[in-house]
Amino acid sequence: MLFFLVGLGWSFHVTFTLMMLLTVKQPEHRIAGVLFSVVVIYAMNLLTMALMVAALSHSVTFVPWLGRWAAISLPPMAGLSTSCGLVA
């Protein structure tokens, strides 16, 4: 029952977020851009889901998962920012 409620809450959140991104003119979209907003929202959703899975699972813990995610994700991000000229 708990997993059902977590899934129901998260699916409502995702649906509501997409609706707001597509229909409402938000000021941060003009300031930072839509792409930045979508990336931040996606990252926060991923972090929230990881925390929920770690809290509800007996075999998954958050700190090792975060370490694996950082080891996989950070090098490509650093290479992309260097190739785009964002970082020297």
N, C-alpha and C positions, 0 to 999 in steps of 0.2 A: 504494500500500500504506500509506503514511504517513497519508493522509486517512482510509482505512478504520480504522486503529488509533485515530486521534484521535476519530472518530465513535463507535467502539465504546466507548472509555473514557468519553466524555461521556454517551452513552446509559445506560451502567451507572450513572454518577454521578446522573443525573436520576432514574432509576428507584429507586435506593437512597434518595435524598433524599426523594422522595415517599412511599416506604414508611415511612421513619422519621418523617416529619411526621404521617402518618395513624395510625400504630400505637403509637408510643412516647410516653409522657408525659414530655416534656422540661421541666426546671425553668425554662428561659428563656421558655417559653410562658406560665407562670404569672407571671413577673416582668415581661416586656415585652409579652406578648401574641402571639397567633399571627400576626396581620396583620403586625406589625413583623418577626417572624422570616422570614415568607415574602418580604417585600419585600427584606430584607437578602440572603437566599439568592438571590433572582432577580437582584439587582444584582451580586452576586459572580459568578454564572454568566455574566451578560452581559459583565462585564469579562474573565473568563477566556476566553470565546469570542472576544472582540475581540482579545485578545492572541494567541490561537492563529491566527486568520485573518491578523493582521498578520505573524506569524512565518512562516507558510507561503505567503503571497502575495507576488508581486513588485510588484503594483500598489497594494496597500493598505498604508498605514503607520498606526501607532497614534496618533500625536500629532494629525494632521489629523482623523482619525475622532473622537477624543475632543473636539476643538474643535467639530466639527459637532454631536455628540451634546449637548454642554453648551449650545450655542446654541439647540437645539431643545427640550431637556428642562427646563432650569432656569427659564425664565420661567413656564411653567404651574405648576411646583411652588411657585414663590414666590407666585403668585396664589392657589393653593389654600390655602397655609398662612396667608396674610393673610385670606382669606375665612372660614377656620375659626377665626380669632382666635388662632392660635398665635404670630404675629409681629405686632408693632404697626406 
